């Protein structure tokens, strides 16, 4: 079946540093979503991407839809302690209703 | 800001019992979903629902599972006879157009 691998699996960074993470697959997707999940809560939508090559920002977050349509990237600039959590990518294939979620990147910020 | 609400937040049940998880999607949304997340693992698709019928379901969504939109506002997930491996967080989501999914806070199901 379709799989989305996220990298890195986890990362510790210093407050103020920039963060990069990615999501890759062997399958092609038509839409990418990026979510943040805090412990015991539901995923919160951060950014949606609809076209190959698209670059979209939401405050300190910037995400890109990869040109091959098999990957996506999320960057967080100037990290702060509340950025701690698990970041998930989710991809949707044309003609389906099923978003496939990635394996997640756990972010920990050291003050 | 409108949000998806789920009840109960936590349910403990005995194996073999029926469970109903309830969701109130965002009011102008037309697409509804159930996902689940076993502790520490990724979010898995169960089922999508549009125009009063199931539009897609996963292999997890077997005959023990059913969904219903009984009254135009609630969207429910029923598990007929729970198994130990059904223990998970169950998330309801809704969308205007099957593009941007908004999730609820989840219902934690513990099967003993």
Interface residues (C-beta under 8 A of the other chain):
Chain A: X31 X33 X35 X40 X41 X42 X43 X44 X45 X48 X50 X88 X90 X92 X96 X97 X98 X99 X100 X101 X102 X103 X104
Chain B: X4 X31 X33 X35 X42 X43 X44 X45 X48 X50 X55 X56 X58 X91 X98 X99 X100 X101 X102 X103 X104 X105 X106
